[in-house]
């Protein structure tokens, strides 16, 4: 039986009986973990194994947002802190090769942490190009101020993850940097022209259009569609993401529970898939909401299934050789110990 075209969260550090039964019945394509699901390494490994057991797929995608900085679900005392994206872009003044090397190393260390827990997908890299008037929801999560540097460091991060057995997700396609509102709380509207968007916002996503997965932005781009945000806009999915950007990997929605989206949860799922998303994402673990999302979500099939299979096939059969202790020492030296421990 094919998986359902959704990625779901769960409510706590262990599955409830209701969650086990629900996941076994609907078989979501994947799962996502948050801080509420995390206590100790052994507990996370057990939860990951149990999630995969419910869907009877040993390689089911297990996602997490482990960027570093303020978006880091795993942290002390069991896992080290990592810097936000901006810190990589500010390294050593005018040495782009070193910035690229340390960005890749940071992602390789992240992958080392995640793979040890059985987590095989990280919602990184952030490819949004920040705008001076944009909301701070992106802020220091962005690697740099220019499309070229964002793309350079974004690719380095993606390569580091893949080398360590973890798939990257580029986000927030086609670009959240100009948004003047937090899409967790309200629907942003970007009024920039097509030419402005194409030259700046879309550019890093074009440069990484070969990546296996992308996550949409809940943002209206008035130059393309004045009524619907990217996640539910057929025009944005077809004309921009599949067209101008040329992305042919798996496209997932950002979290359907964010307040930028309107309508009930079944409608949000139906609208996202009808627009051209391959799978939908629901994060908060609320059972009633998950049931509504699943009611609006069919089985993963056709082109979406092929993209999902192709994405998972990008996981390497063997991880790149890596001395984690040496890598941590190199990483800490690059930041003068500011992110050690």
C-alpha positions as CSV (number, residue, x, y, z in Angstrom):
1,X,0.0,0.0,0.0
2,X,1.4,3.4,-1.0
3,X,2.0,6.0,1.7
4,X,-0.3,8.9,2.3
5,X,1.1,12.1,0.8
6,X,1.7,13.8,4.1
7,X,4.4,14.3,6.8
8,X,3.0,14.4,10.3
9,X,4.2,15.3,13.8
10,X,3.4,13.6,17.1
11,X,2.5,15.0,20.5
12,X,5.3,14.0,22.8
13,X,8.5,11.9,23.5
14,X,6.6,8.6,23.1
15,X,3.7,7.6,20.9
16,X,0.3,7.3,22.4
17,X,-1.9,4.3,21.7
18,X,-4.1,6.5,19.5
19,X,-1.1,7.8,17.5
20,X,0.2,4.3,16.9
21,X,-3.2,3.1,15.6
22,X,-3.7,6.2,13.5
23,X,-0.2,6.2,11.9
24,X,-0.5,2.4,11.2
25,X,-3.8,3.0,9.5
26,X,-3.0,6.1,7.3
27,X,0.8,5.4,6.8
28,X,2.1,8.9,6.3
29,X,5.1,9.2,4.0
30,X,7.2,10.7,6.8
31,X,7.3,12.3,10.2
32,X,8.8,15.5,11.8
33,X,10.2,15.9,15.2
34,X,10.2,19.0,17.4
35,X,11.6,19.9,20.8
36,X,8.5,18.4,22.5
37,X,9.6,15.0,21.1
38,X,13.2,15.2,22.3
39,X,14.6,14.2,25.7
40,X,17.7,12.0,25.4
41,X,19.5,10.2,22.6
42,X,18.2,6.8,23.6
43,X,14.7,8.2,23.8
44,X,14.9,9.8,20.4
45,X,16.3,6.7,18.8
46,X,13.4,4.7,20.3
47,X,10.8,7.2,19.1
48,X,12.3,7.2,15.6
49,X,12.2,3.4,15.5
50,X,8.6,3.3,16.7
51,X,7.5,5.8,14.1
52,X,9.0,3.7,11.4
53,X,7.5,0.6,12.8
54,X,4.0,2.1,12.6
55,X,4.3,2.5,8.8
56,X,6.4,-0.7,8.3
57,X,9.1,1.2,6.4
58,X,12.6,1.1,7.7
59,X,13.7,4.1,5.6
60,X,10.7,6.3,6.2
61,X,11.7,9.9,6.2
62,X,12.2,11.4,9.7
63,X,12.5,15.2,9.5
64,X,13.8,17.8,11.9
65,X,14.5,21.5,11.8
66,X,18.1,21.6,12.9
67,X,19.5,24.7,11.4
68,X,21.4,26.1,14.4
69,X,20.9,29.4,16.2
70,X,17.3,29.9,17.2
71,X,16.0,27.1,15.1
72,X,17.5,24.0,16.7
73,X,15.3,21.2,18.1
74,X,18.2,19.2,19.6
75,X,20.4,21.1,22.0
76,X,22.4,21.0,25.3
77,X,23.0,19.0,27.4
78,X,22.9,16.1,25.0
79,X,23.7,17.9,21.7
80,X,26.0,20.8,20.9
81,X,24.8,24.2,19.9
82,X,25.3,25.4,16.3
83,X,25.5,28.9,14.9
84,X,22.8,30.5,12.8
85,X,23.3,30.7,9.1
86,X,24.5,34.3,9.2
87,X,27.5,33.3,11.3
88,X,28.9,31.3,8.5
89,X,28.6,34.2,6.0
90,X,30.4,36.5,8.4
91,X,33.5,34.3,8.8
92,X,37.0,35.6,8.1
93,X,36.1,38.7,6.0
94,X,37.1,38.1,2.4
95,X,37.7,34.3,2.2
96,X,34.7,32.6,0.5
97,X,36.5,29.3,0.3
98,X,36.9,29.1,4.0
99,X,33.3,30.2,4.6
100,X,32.3,27.4,2.2
101,X,34.5,24.8,4.0
102,X,33.2,25.7,7.5
103,X,29.6,25.7,6.3
104,X,30.0,22.3,4.9
105,X,31.8,21.1,8.0
106,X,29.0,22.4,10.2
107,X,26.4,20.6,8.2
108,X,28.5,17.4,8.2
109,X,28.6,17.7,12.0
110,X,24.9,18.2,12.1
111,X,24.5,15.1,10.0
112,X,26.7,13.1,12.3
113,X,24.4,14.0,15.2
114,X,21.2,13.3,13.3
115,X,22.3,10.0,11.7
116,X,23.2,8.6,15.1
117,X,19.6,9.1,16.1
118,X,18.1,7.6,12.9
119,X,17.0,11.0,11.6
120,X,17.6,11.1,7.8
121,X,16.2,14.5,6.7
122,X,17.1,18.0,7.9
123,X,15.1,21.1,6.9
124,X,18.2,22.9,5.8
125,X,19.5,25.0,4.0
126,X,17.6,28.2,4.3
127,X,18.0,29.8,0.8
128,X,16.1,33.0,1.6
129,X,17.9,36.2,0.7
130,X,17.1,38.8,3.4
131,X,15.8,42.2,2.6
132,X,16.4,45.2,4.8
133,X,12.7,45.7,5.2
134,X,11.9,42.0,5.7
135,X,10.6,40.5,8.9
136,X,13.1,39.1,11.3
137,X,11.6,35.6,11.0
138,X,14.4,35.0,8.5
139,X,16.9,37.4,9.9
140,X,20.1,35.6,11.0
141,X,18.9,32.3,9.6
142,X,20.0,33.6,6.2
143,X,23.6,32.8,5.2
144,X,24.4,36.1,3.6
145,X,23.0,39.3,2.0
146,X,23.5,38.3,-1.7
147,X,22.0,35.6,-3.8
148,X,25.4,34.3,-4.9
149,X,26.7,33.9,-1.4
150,X,23.5,32.4,-0.1
151,X,23.6,29.8,-3.0
152,X,27.3,29.1,-2.4
153,X,26.9,28.4,1.3
154,X,23.5,26.8,0.9
155,X,25.1,24.2,-1.5
156,X,28.0,23.7,1.0
157,X,25.5,22.9,3.7
158,X,23.5,20.5,1.5
159,X,26.6,18.7,0.5
160,X,27.7,18.3,4.1
161,X,24.4,16.8,5.1
162,X,24.3,14.4,2.2
163,X,27.9,13.2,2.9
164,X,26.7,12.3,6.4
165,X,23.6,10.4,5.3
166,X,21.0,13.1,5.8
167,X,18.9,14.6,3.0
168,X,18.6,18.4,2.8
169,X,15.4,20.4,2.2
170,X,15.8,23.8,0.5
171,X,13.5,26.4,2.0
172,X,11.4,28.5,1.7
173,X,10.9,28.3,-2.1
174,X,10.6,30.6,-4.0
175,X,11.9,33.0,-1.3
176,X,10.7,34.4,2.1
177,X,13.3,37.1,2.5
178,X,11.2,40.1,1.4
179,X,8.2,39.1,3.5
180,X,7.3,41.8,6.0
181,X,5.3,39.5,8.2
182,X,5.9,36.2,10.0
183,X,3.9,33.6,8.1
184,X,3.5,31.6,11.3
185,X,1.2,34.4,12.4
186,X,-0.2,36.1,9.3
187,X,-0.1,36.0,5.5
188,X,2.8,38.1,4.0
189,X,2.3,39.8,0.7
190,X,5.4,40.6,-1.4
191,X,4.8,43.4,-4.0
192,X,8.2,43.1,-5.8
193,X,8.1,42.8,-9.6
194,X,8.9,39.6,-11.4
195,X,12.2,41.0,-12.5
196,X,13.2,41.8,-8.9
197,X,12.1,38.4,-7.6
198,X,13.8,36.6,-10.5
199,X,17.1,38.4,-10.0
200,X,17.3,38.1,-6.2
201,X,14.8,35.8,-4.5
202,X,14.6,33.0,-7.0
203,X,18.3,32.9,-7.8
204,X,19.6,30.7,-4.9
205,X,16.8,28.2,-5.6
206,X,17.8,28.1,-9.3
207,X,21.4,27.5,-8.3
208,X,20.3,24.5,-6.1
209,X,17.5,23.3,-8.4
210,X,19.1,19.8,-8.4
211,X,18.4,19.3,-4.6
212,X,16.1,16.4,-3.7
213,X,13.4,18.3,-1.7
214,X,12.1,21.8,-1.2
215,X,9.6,23.4,1.2
216,X,7.3,26.2,0.1
217,X,6.8,29.6,1.5
218,X,3.4,30.7,2.8
219,X,3.8,34.0,1.0
220,X,1.8,35.8,-1.7
221,X,3.9,37.0,-4.6
222,X,1.7,39.7,-6.2
223,X,3.6,39.6,-9.5
224,X,2.5,36.0,-9.9
225,X,-0.7,35.5,-8.0
226,X,-2.4,38.2,-5.9
227,X,-4.9,35.9,-4.2
228,X,-3.0,32.8,-3.1
229,X,0.3,32.1,-1.3
230,X,2.9,30.0,-3.0
231,X,1.8,26.8,-1.1
232,X,-1.7,26.9,-2.6
233,X,-1.0,28.7,-5.9
234,X,-0.9,26.7,-9.0
235,X,0.6,29.7,-10.8
236,X,3.5,29.9,-8.4
237,X,4.1,26.1,-8.4
238,X,4.0,25.8,-12.2
239,X,5.3,29.2,-13.4
240,X,7.9,29.8,-10.8
241,X,9.0,26.7,-8.9
242,X,8.7,24.2,-11.7
243,X,9.2,26.8,-14.4
244,X,11.6,29.7,-13.8
245,X,13.5,28.0,-11.0
246,X,13.4,24.6,-12.7
247,X,13.0,22.6,-9.6
248,X,11.9,19.0,-10.3
249,X,12.4,17.4,-6.9
250,X,9.8,16.7,-4.2
251,X,8.0,19.8,-3.1
252,X,6.4,19.8,0.3
253,X,4.2,22.5,1.8
254,X,5.4,24.4,4.9
255,X,3.4,23.6,8.0
256,X,-0.3,23.6,7.3
257,X,-1.0,24.8,10.9
258,X,0.6,28.2,10.3
259,X,-1.8,31.1,10.4
260,X,-0.8,32.4,7.0
261,X,-3.1,29.8,5.5
262,X,-6.9,30.0,5.5
263,X,-9.7,27.4,5.6
264,X,-10.0,24.2,7.6
265,X,-7.3,21.7,7.6
266,X,-8.8,19.4,5.0
267,X,-9.2,22.3,2.6
268,X,-5.6,23.4,3.3
269,X,-4.3,20.0,2.4
270,X,-6.5,19.7,-0.7
271,X,-5.6,23.2,-1.9
272,X,-1.8,22.5,-1.5
273,X,-1.9,19.3,-3.4
274,X,-4.2,20.7,-6.1
275,X,-1.7,23.6,-6.6
276,X,1.1,21.1,-7.2
277,X,2.7,20.2,-3.9
278,X,3.7,16.6,-3.8
279,X,3.2,16.1,-0.1
280,X,1.8,18.3,2.7
281,X,3.4,18.9,6.1
282,X,1.5,19.2,9.4
283,X,3.7,19.6,12.5
284,X,1.9,20.2,15.8
285,X,0.7,16.6,16.5
286,X,-2.9,17.6,17.2
287,X,-4.9,14.5,16.4
288,X,-8.1,16.2,15.2
289,X,-6.1,18.4,12.8
290,X,-4.1,15.5,11.5
291,X,-7.3,13.5,10.8
292,X,-8.6,16.5,8.8
293,X,-5.3,16.8,6.9
294,X,-5.4,13.1,6.0
295,X,-9.0,13.4,4.9
296,X,-7.8,15.9,2.3
297,X,-4.8,13.9,1.3
298,X,-4.7,11.0,-1.0
299,X,-2.1,8.3,-1.5
300,X,1.3,9.2,-2.9
301,X,1.2,8.2,-6.5
302,X,2.2,9.1,-10.0
303,X,4.8,11.8,-10.5
304,X,4.7,12.7,-6.8
305,X,5.6,9.2,-5.9
306,X,8.4,9.1,-8.4
307,X,9.8,12.3,-7.0
308,X,9.6,10.9,-3.4
309,X,11.4,7.8,-4.4
310,X,14.0,9.7,-6.3
311,X,14.6,12.0,-3.3
312,X,15.1,9.1,-0.9
313,X,17.5,7.4,-3.5
314,X,19.8,10.4,-3.0
315,X,20.8,9.0,0.4
316,X,24.3,7.6,0.0
317,X,24.8,3.9,0.5
318,X,27.9,4.6,2.6
319,X,28.7,7.8,4.5
320,X,31.8,9.8,3.8
321,X,34.6,8.9,6.2
322,X,34.6,11.4,9.0
323,X,36.5,12.0,12.2
324,X,33.9,13.8,14.3
325,X,36.4,14.8,17.1
326,X,38.8,16.3,14.5
327,X,35.8,18.0,12.8
328,X,34.6,19.5,16.0
329,X,38.0,20.9,16.8
330,X,38.3,22.5,13.4
331,X,34.8,23.9,13.6
332,X,35.4,25.4,17.1
333,X,38.7,26.9,16.0
334,X,37.0,28.6,13.0
335,X,34.6,30.4,15.4
336,X,37.1,31.0,18.1
337,X,35.2,28.7,20.4
338,X,32.0,30.8,20.4
339,X,29.8,27.8,19.6
340,X,31.8,25.1,21.5
341,X,30.0,22.7,23.7
